[in-house]
């Protein structure tokens, strides 16, 4: 009997130890849910400040970027990182301070390095009152991982200086994060295809975007949208990796790229017509990541969103001419877009034509063509409609959505859910058995033809500069 008991105890001990990695992998986000009343109180307390930090993705999965504002006379760009909340044995990282939008402050930017997979960390940033509270960050897997996509958060809506509307959308944003991260505790980071704020000019819009406590534990990759481009605030509240400022970009213009596991993310500023800079950024990123298994594009405006937006002259002429050849040249697998506030997904598309069906719920192996996934919005959702490129669209104009993408070295699974109850709306899985194969002769020919687009893009930029100056910002 005693021998049986010992064997059973040994078995249970082995079973318990075997579960430890699983517990680490599936660790949940802390519960930061809020009632409307709690949100209202938080908004009233915080909206007139601008010192909440932005936690951003790093250049790769082993890094995290962070940025925040401090008073100029005491500003120090310091962050410390530890594996315990008491911060015993913490490593201190120092960064740089750069000018802020006000003369009284500086922007602090720091890169944290040495992040390991499936590990729990605590970090603090230096404030005017000393070290901040310690916040928890739990890394997930690196070889396989899940990311989340939410578009057109657009804090502030379509208005300027409207605290009630700004707070309303802020709470929608808070609630979608709560729903998505509760149901998907294994999310590694959030990606936004732009329009993170409304006017691009108000610090309190960014403060509201950063009010949900979830953003302290969820790194973000934030593309630039046309609303962000109405001002310069994006420049002071984000710190994206591998920012590419190019030869012809000006003002807020920039692209950036980052690597996570086997996936290369190329994030384009679709509000800039500088084709030469966009192509150069893609070429640089691809050249530096030849072993990436997947290539993902991100831009704000929807090339093939559901409905009739693809017929707009800007989309049909300028955006397609600039970006579609880049996506074809560098063999992208999927492109995330927003702008139309309509949730939908395309069939497989190549050179402006549907090359294969991409039905919901199906699995496809080595398909030809690119999938375009378009997000709706937190601020106001549009009623999606069908067009020849559409494989799926969400018709409810009163509900926001979120999407998740699971990556492994050989598969990509895309799912879209309602933002209020996580009902599955759409799913598709892509399996890949082949690596990227570059035909150098074909690529050289494509680059040569693209020189025409680069010149026309430069001309467009000169015209756009005049138009933007006259109307006081981007549309």
ABEGO torsion letter per residue (X at the ends): XAAAAAAAAAAAAAAAAAAAAAAAAABBBBBABBBAAAAAAAAAAAAABAABBBBBBBABAABBBBBBBBBAAABBBBBBBBABAAGBGBBBBBBBBBBBABAABBBBBBBBBGBBBGBBBBBBBBBAAEBBBBBBBBBBBAABBBBBBBBGAGBGEABBGBAAAAAAAAAAAAAAAAAAAAABAABABBBBAEGABAAGABAAAAAAAAABAAAAABBBBBBBBAAAAABAAAAAABBBBGBBAEAABBEABBBBBBBBEABBBBBBBAABABAAAAAAAAAAAAAABAABABBBBBBABBAABBEAAAABAAAAAAAAAAAAAAAAAAGBABBBBBGAGBBBBBBBBBGGBBABBBBBGBBBBGBBEBBBBBBBBAABBBBBBBBAABABBBABAABBBBBBBBBBAABBBBBBBBAAAGBBABBBBBBBABBBBBBAAAAAAAAAAAAAAAAAAAAAAAAAAAAAAAAGEBX
